[in-house]
Amino acid sequence: MASTGSLEGALESSEFVYVSPLKSNGEESTCHGEVWFGGLDGAAVLITSASSWKAKSLAGGLDRARVWVGNHGRWKGWLSNNEDFRRATHFDARVERVRDDALFDRLLALYETKYPAEIGNWRDEMRSGYRDGTRVLIRYAP
């Protein structure tokens, strides 16, 4: 677990977070993944498809997660999984779906600077999906 200062610094500077929902007994689920995110207000915030495992696990009652901060490559490989992310700064989070237009706008503005080469492929889909509910905003707060 990271100290608050090092966690905030990692959230501000990292390209990715790796997320795993936590079961009611505290064990990690088998779902893991590296995702785009924004470090906003001391939390990791992301936009994802309403049908993604992140959204489905939250809708199914898994409102806690373990979050690792850093860029350690793709987690899932062809022959084996890359567990390097487990050495990164991490925290256990409260997870919530958020409907906050101002937060969404801040997240997209951050994505514009954080992912300049890729955001053009996703910006319109994120905006329209957020408006029509096919994409949801999720906050992972320590």
RODO-2510 file (C-alpha; in nm, 4 decimals, decimal comma):
residues 142
     n   res          X          Y          Z
     1     m     0,0000     0,0000     0,0000
     2     a     0,1297     0,3460    -0,0845
     3     s     0,1382     0,6519     0,1357
     4     t    -0,1087     0,9231     0,0411
     5     g     0,1586     1,1495    -0,1108
     6     s     0,3137     0,8775    -0,3256
     7     l    -0,0312     0,7532    -0,4309
     8     e    -0,1427     1,0980    -0,5454
     9     g     0,1823     1,1415    -0,7373
    10     a     0,1405     0,8028    -0,9019
    11     l    -0,2215     0,8796    -0,9955
    12     e    -0,1116     1,2069    -1,1548
    13     s     0,1787     1,0642    -1,3524
    14     s     0,0769     0,7121    -1,4501
    15     e    -0,0598     0,6107    -1,7869
    16     f    -0,2634     0,3165    -1,6615
    17     v    -0,4230     0,1513    -1,3635
    18     y    -0,4808    -0,2208    -1,3252
    19     v    -0,8128    -0,3030    -1,1621
    20     s    -0,9485    -0,6151    -0,9949
    21     p    -1,2881    -0,6238    -0,8229
    22     l    -1,2803    -0,7683    -0,4716
    23     k    -1,5236    -1,0381    -0,3684
    24     s    -1,7166    -1,0073    -0,0417
    25     n    -1,4499    -1,2198     0,1308
    26     g    -1,1752    -0,9780     0,0187
    27     e    -1,0279    -1,2053    -0,2474
    28     e    -0,9563    -1,0639    -0,5907
    29     s    -1,1906    -1,1696    -0,8667
    30     t    -1,0436    -1,3381    -1,1725
    31     c    -1,1119    -1,0215    -1,3758
    32     h    -0,8101    -0,7964    -1,4097
    33     g    -0,7169    -0,5405    -1,6647
    34     e    -0,5119    -0,2366    -1,7472
    35     v    -0,7213     0,0682    -1,8326
    36     w    -0,7043     0,4344    -1,9193
    37     f    -0,7960     0,6524    -1,6248
    38     g    -0,7721     0,9994    -1,4825
    39     g    -0,6316     1,0761    -1,1407
    40     l    -0,8978     1,3202    -1,0223
    41     d    -0,9618     1,4367    -0,6672
    42     g    -0,7408     1,1625    -0,5217
    43     a    -0,9229     0,8825    -0,7028
    44     a    -0,8861     0,6849    -1,0250
    45     v    -1,1763     0,7738    -1,2555
    46     l    -1,2552     0,6015    -1,5835
    47     i    -1,5224     0,5710    -1,8485
    48     t    -1,6115     0,2215    -1,9634
    49     s    -1,8771     0,0321    -2,1518
    50     a    -2,1835    -0,0434    -1,9401
    51     s    -2,1383    -0,4058    -2,0489
    52     s    -1,7714    -0,4293    -1,9413
    53     w    -1,6690    -0,6548    -1,6548
    54     k    -1,5830    -0,3427    -1,4515
    55     a    -1,9386    -0,2093    -1,4795
    56     k    -2,0996    -0,5519    -1,4446
    57     s    -1,9052    -0,6381    -1,1303
    58     l    -2,0116    -0,3102    -0,9703
    59     a    -2,3750    -0,3622    -1,0750
    60     g    -2,3497    -0,7115    -0,9248
    61     g    -2,2580    -0,5707    -0,5852
    62     l    -1,8770    -0,5808    -0,5961
    63     d    -1,8214    -0,2248    -0,4753
    64     r    -1,4592    -0,2741    -0,3641
    65     a    -1,1543    -0,3200    -0,5846
    66     r    -0,7785    -0,3410    -0,5745
    67     v    -0,6088    -0,0863    -0,7977
    68     w    -0,2429    -0,0859    -0,9029
    69     v    -0,1003     0,2321    -1,0547
    70     g     0,1645     0,2224    -1,3290
    71     n     0,2458     0,0953    -1,6742
    72     h     0,3533    -0,2679    -1,6707
    73     g     0,2322    -0,3792    -2,0112
    74     r    -0,0700    -0,5855    -2,1002
    75     w    -0,1880    -0,8110    -1,8225
    76     k    -0,3243    -1,0910    -2,0347
    77     g    -0,0853    -1,2651    -2,2731
    78     w    -0,1190    -1,5448    -2,5246
    79     l     0,0697    -1,8028    -2,3224
    80     s     0,0696    -1,6566    -1,9733
    81     n    -0,0386    -1,3551    -1,7747
    82     n     0,1931    -1,0661    -1,6894
    83     e     0,1851    -1,0154    -1,3116
    84     d     0,4441    -0,7320    -1,3073
    85     f     0,1750    -0,4793    -1,2105
    86     r     0,1557    -0,6386    -0,8658
    87     r     0,4816    -0,4651    -0,7673
    88     a     0,3288    -0,1215    -0,8360
    89     t     0,1868     0,1326    -0,5962
    90     h    -0,1619     0,0092    -0,5119
    91     f    -0,4658     0,0688    -0,2973
    92     d    -0,7944    -0,0931    -0,2064
    93     a    -1,0800     0,1217    -0,3309
    94     r    -1,4435     0,1954    -0,2784
    95     v    -1,6029     0,1748    -0,6217
    96     e    -1,8988     0,3774    -0,7369
    97     r    -2,0762     0,4563    -1,0575
    98     v    -2,0966     0,8318    -1,0917
    99     r    -2,3271     1,0490    -1,2983
   100     d    -2,1458     1,3838    -1,2869
   101     d    -2,1231     1,5828    -1,6089
   102     a    -1,8517     1,8149    -1,4723
   103     l    -1,6365     1,5179    -1,3658
   104     f    -1,6890     1,3556    -1,7059
   105     d    -1,5788     1,6779    -1,8797
   106     r    -1,2685     1,6961    -1,6579
   107     l    -1,1873     1,3327    -1,7374
   108     l    -1,2132     1,3875    -2,1133
   109     a    -1,0016     1,7032    -2,0893
   110     l    -0,7374     1,5010    -1,9056
   111     y    -0,7571     1,2230    -2,1662
   112     e    -0,6893     1,4865    -2,4362
   113     t    -0,3474     1,5585    -2,2851
   114     k    -0,2743     1,2143    -2,1412
   115     y    -0,3607     1,0074    -2,4517
   116     p    -0,3219     1,2542    -2,7425
   117     a    -0,2464     0,9911    -3,0076
   118     e    -0,5445     0,7703    -2,9193
   119     i    -0,8222     0,9954    -2,7881
   120     g    -0,9354     1,0963    -3,1367
   121     n    -1,0461     0,7375    -3,1964
   122     w    -1,2542     0,7275    -2,8768
   123     r    -1,3676     1,0818    -2,7887
   124     d    -1,6993     1,0818    -2,9783
   125     e    -1,7879     0,7291    -2,8668
   126     m    -1,7157     0,8201    -2,5045
   127     r    -1,9274     1,1352    -2,5243
   128     s    -2,2251     0,9763    -2,6966
   129     g    -2,2031     0,6640    -2,4806
   130     y    -2,1980     0,8689    -2,1613
   131     r    -2,5039     1,0617    -2,2814
   132     d    -2,7043     0,7525    -2,3801
   133     g    -2,5912     0,5296    -2,0901
   134     t    -2,3947     0,2730    -2,2918
   135     r    -2,0805     0,4037    -2,1188
   136     v    -2,0523     0,4717    -1,7470
   137     l    -1,8230     0,6763    -1,5294
   138     i    -1,6644     0,4794    -1,2438
   139     r    -1,4630     0,6191    -0,9530
   140     y    -1,2144     0,4094    -0,7530
   141     a    -1,1437     0,6005    -0,4308
   142     p    -0,8964     0,4903    -0,1620
***
